[in-house]
Amino acid sequence: MKFCANCGAAVVQRVPPGDTLARWVCEHCGEIHYQNPKLVIGTVPEHEGKVLLCRRAIEPRYGYWTLPAGFMENDETTAQAALRETLEEAGAAVELQEPFTLISVPRVNQVHLFYRARLRSVDYKPGEETLEVALVEEAAMPWQDLAFRTVAYTLKRWFEDRSRGNYQFHAADLQ
């Protein structure tokens, strides 16, 4: 950050009074510009024991497989973000269930939240940022070609919980 979004003056990085972390501060108007982690919200869409995956058409990790997910927007709930991202990425309407994994990824200043979900129908199609969409069973899961560790973590927990017949909430920190 170079300039204040409030007045346009140059900003400096320093610890403001009463704070403990360095922030971008405008020396002209005193505005403090906080930068906080971004939320990535998605689903584990299931149909008859298979999971709906998307093959990415964008960087990072172009061509790799992922769950439908993306950045949460302002003025929406996490549930709304999960439904929107699943529709945008996979063209799929889902019945949202409970939150399933919450994963902190401080290295990239992100928090990932995945909900369990059931496909409302098998009518799905790739969105703008997706090359293809496929329902994948556990034996055919492309573990080596998954785009992100958070997705691999979520899918491993999902298959483990399914084998036990009891889905639980999972939280993790991935460095």
C-alpha positions in Angstrom: 0.0 0.0 0.0 1.4 3.4 -0.9 -1.5 5.9 -0.6 -4.3 6.5 1.8 -7.7 5.4 0.5 -9.3 8.2 2.6 -7.3 11.3 1.5 -4.7 10.1 -1.1 -1.6 11.1 0.9 1.3 8.7 1.3 1.1 6.1 4.0 3.8 4.7 6.3 3.9 1.4 8.2 4.1 1.7 12.0 2.4 0.5 15.1 -0.4 2.9 15.9 -1.0 4.0 19.5 -3.0 1.3 21.4 -2.1 -1.4 18.8 0.5 -4.1 18.9 1.1 -4.7 15.1 2.5 -2.5 12.4 -0.3 -1.1 10.1 -0.4 1.2 7.1 -1.1 4.7 8.6 -1.7 8.0 6.9 0.4 10.6 8.5 -1.8 13.3 7.0 -5.4 12.3 8.1 -4.6 9.6 10.7 -6.5 6.9 8.9 -5.3 3.4 9.9 -5.6 0.8 7.0 -6.1 -2.7 8.5 -5.3 -5.7 6.3 -6.9 -8.9 7.5 -7.1 -12.5 6.2 -9.3 -13.3 3.3 -12.1 -15.9 3.7 -12.2 -18.7 1.1 -15.6 -20.4 1.2 -16.7 -23.5 -0.6 -18.5 -26.8 -0.5 -18.0 -30.6 -0.6 -20.8 -31.3 -3.0 -21.9 -35.0 -2.8 -24.1 -37.2 -4.9 -24.4 -41.0 -4.3 -21.1 -41.2 -2.5 -19.2 -39.2 -5.2 -17.8 -35.7 -4.8 -18.1 -32.9 -7.4 -14.7 -31.5 -8.3 -13.7 -28.6 -10.6 -10.5 -28.5 -12.7 -9.2 -24.9 -12.5 -9.0 -22.7 -15.6 -7.1 -19.9 -13.7 -3.9 -19.5 -11.8 -2.8 -20.3 -9.3 -2.7 -24.1 -10.0 -4.2 -24.0 -13.5 -5.4 -27.4 -14.6 -5.5 -28.9 -11.1 -8.6 -30.2 -9.4 -10.3 -28.5 -6.5 -13.6 -28.2 -4.6 -15.9 -25.4 -5.7 -14.8 -22.4 -3.6 -13.7 -18.8 -3.8 -13.4 -15.5 -1.9 -16.3 -14.4 0.2 -17.8 -11.0 -0.8 -18.8 -8.2 1.4 -22.5 -8.2 2.4 -22.9 -12.0 2.2 -23.0 -14.7 4.8 -20.6 -17.7 4.7 -23.6 -19.9 3.6 -24.5 -17.4 0.8 -20.8 -17.4 -0.3 -20.7 -21.2 -0.4 -23.9 -21.4 -2.5 -22.7 -18.7 -4.9 -19.2 -20.1 -5.4 -20.6 -23.6 -6.0 -22.9 -22.2 -8.6 -20.2 -20.0 -10.2 -17.5 -22.6 -10.2 -19.4 -25.8 -11.0 -22.8 -24.6 -12.3 -24.3 -26.7 -9.5 -27.2 -26.0 -7.2 -26.7 -27.7 -3.8 -28.5 -28.2 -0.6 -26.2 -26.7 2.0 -25.5 -28.8 5.1 -23.3 -28.0 8.2 -19.8 -26.4 8.1 -17.3 -29.2 7.8 -13.7 -27.9 7.8 -12.3 -24.6 9.0 -8.6 -24.2 8.0 -6.3 -21.3 8.9 -3.6 -20.7 6.3 -1.5 -17.9 7.8 1.3 -18.2 5.2 -1.1 -16.7 2.6 -3.4 -14.7 5.0 -6.4 -16.8 4.4 -9.0 -18.9 6.3 -10.8 -21.6 4.3 -14.3 -22.9 5.3 -16.0 -25.8 3.5 -19.6 -26.9 4.0 -21.0 -30.3 3.4 -23.5 -30.2 0.6 -25.8 -32.4 -1.5 -26.3 -31.9 -5.2 -29.9 -31.0 -6.0 -29.5 -32.6 -9.4 -26.7 -33.9 -11.6 -27.2 -30.9 -13.9 -23.9 -29.1 -13.6 -21.4 -27.4 -15.9 -18.0 -25.6 -15.8 -18.1 -21.9 -14.9 -15.8 -19.2 -16.2 -12.9 -20.2 -14.0 -13.4 -24.0 -14.5 -12.1 -26.2 -17.3 -14.3 -29.2 -16.4 -16.5 -30.6 -13.6 -16.7 -34.2 -12.6 -18.3 -36.4 -10.0 -15.4 -38.5 -8.5 -15.5 -41.6 -6.3 -12.9 -42.1 -3.6 -11.0 -44.8 -5.7 -10.6 -42.3 -8.6 -9.7 -39.3 -6.5 -6.8 -37.4 -8.2 -4.9 -36.9 -4.9 -1.6 -35.9 -6.7 -3.5 -33.4 -8.9 -5.4 -31.5 -6.2 -4.8 -27.8 -6.3 -4.5 -27.0 -2.6 -3.6 -28.6 0.7 -6.8 -27.4 2.2 -8.8 -29.3 -0.4 -6.8 -32.5 0.2 -7.3 -32.1 4.0 -11.0 -31.6 3.6 -11.5 -34.5 1.2 -9.4 -36.8 3.4 -11.6 -35.9 6.5 -14.8 -36.3 4.4 -13.9 -39.8 3.2 -12.7 -40.8 6.7 -16.0 -39.6 8.3 -18.1 -41.2 5.6 -16.4 -44.6 6.2 -17.3 -44.2 9.9 -20.8 -43.1 9.1 -20.4 -40.0 11.3 -19.5 -36.6 9.9 -17.8 -34.2 12.4 -16.5 -30.7 12.2 -12.7 -30.4 11.6 -10.4 -27.4 12.3 -6.8 -27.2 11.4 -3.9 -24.8 10.9 -1.8 -25.4 7.8 1.5 -23.5 7.5 
